[in-house]
Amino acid sequence: MFHRIANTSAAALILASTLFAAPAMAFGGHRIQVEQWGHNNTVGGGQSGYGQRLTVIQDGSSNLSVNTQDGRRNRAVVGQSGHRNTVDTHQCGRQNAVGVAQIGSRNNAEVEQCGRRNVAAVVQVGHGSSASVQQNGSNNVVAIVQE
């Protein structure tokens, strides 16, 4: 019983902290992981420096994820399922990577990378689809899969 109350309290705290959609910022090798289930999801995240990690998981409802990483060897992963999906990710620097998976509903993904040796992958399954990847620099790689 205590675990259920603790889990419910923790979930309420996380929900309250993401309710206002305040951007999360990290500098210098930090990891940010945001998981959202339910209505009107929104995330804004920014990281600057080396070796940053950003994971966003949004399951259900209005979804949206806007992320920025500046520096090198940064990684961003965004997974969205159900309803009005949208992702807007910007990475500037070298050897950065971003992966976007959108399953179901209206989908949309825009990825912008500047620098060299960057990698972008977008997978969209079901419903609206739409992907745009812009890479400026040399030796960059992009893969887009839509079904």
N, C-alpha and C positions, 0 to 999 in steps of 0.2 A: 504494500500500500504506500509506504514512504517513497519508494522509487517512482511510482506512478505520479505522486504529488510533485516530487523533485523534477521529473521529466516534464510534467505539465508546466511547472514554474519556469523551467529553463526554456521551454518552447515559447512561453508567453514573453519572457525577457527578450529572446531573439526576435520574435515578431514585433515587439514594441521598438526595438532598436532599428529594425529595417523599415518600419512603418513610415518614417519620415524621409526615407530614401536619401539620407546623407551620404555623400561620397566617402569611400574608404581610401585612405592614402597610406602608402608604405614606402620606405626608403632603405636601400641596402640589404638585399638578400632576404627579404621577408616573404612570407606566404600568407595569402588571403584566401579563405574558402567561405563562400556564401551559398547556403542552401535555402531555397524558398519553395514552399508548397502552398497552393491555394490562390486566392484572388489577388488581383492588381499588383503582381510582382514588379519590382523595379530595383535596379542596382546601378550605382555609379562607382567606378573604381579607378584609381590612378596609382601608378608605381613608377619610381624613378631610380635608376642605378643598375646594378649588376645582379644577375641571378634571381630576379623576382619571380614568384609563382602566383598565379591567380586562377582560381577555380570558381565558376559560377554554375550552380545547378538550379534550374527553375522548372517546377513541375506543376502545370495547370494554370489557367486563367490568363491575365493580361500580359504577362512576361515583358521584359525589356531589359537589355543589359548594355551599358555603355562603358567601355574600358579603355584606358590609356596606359601604355608602358613605354617609357623612354629609357634607353640605355642598351646594354647588350646581354645576350644569353637569357633573356626573359621568356617566360612561357605563360600563355593564357589558354584556358580551356573553358568553353561555354557549352552547356547542355540545356536544351529547352524542349519541353514536350507540352503539347496541348495549348490551343487557343491563339492569341495574337502575337506570337513570337516576333522578336526583332533583336538584332545584335548590331552594334556599331563598335568596332575595335580598331584602335590606332596603335601602332608600334613604330618607334623610330630608333634606329641604332643598328647593330649588326648581330647576326646569329640569333635572332628572335624567332619564336614559333607561336602560332595560334591555331587552335582547332575549334571548330564550331560544329555542333550536331543539333539539328532541329528536326523534331519528329512531330508531325501533325499540326494542323491549323494553318494560319496565314503566312508563316515563315517570312524571312527577309534577312539578309546578312550583308553587311558592308565591312570590308577589311581593308585597311590602308597600312602599308609598311614602307618605310623609307630606310635605306641603308643597304648593306650587302649580306648575302647568305641567309636571308630570312625565308621562312617556310610558312605557308598558309594552307589550311585544309578546311573545306566547308562541305558538310553532308546534310542534305535536306530530303526528307522523306514525307510525302503526303501533303496535299492541299496547295496553298498559294505559291510556294517557292519564289526565289529571286535571289541572286547572289551577285556581288560586285567585289572584286579584289583588285586593288591598285597597288602595284609595287614599283618603287623608284629605287634604282641602284643596280648592282650586278650580282649574278649568281643566285638569284632568288628562285623559289619553287612555289608553285601553286597547284592545288588539286581541288576540283569542284565536282561533286557527285549529287545528282538530283534524280529523284524517282517520283 
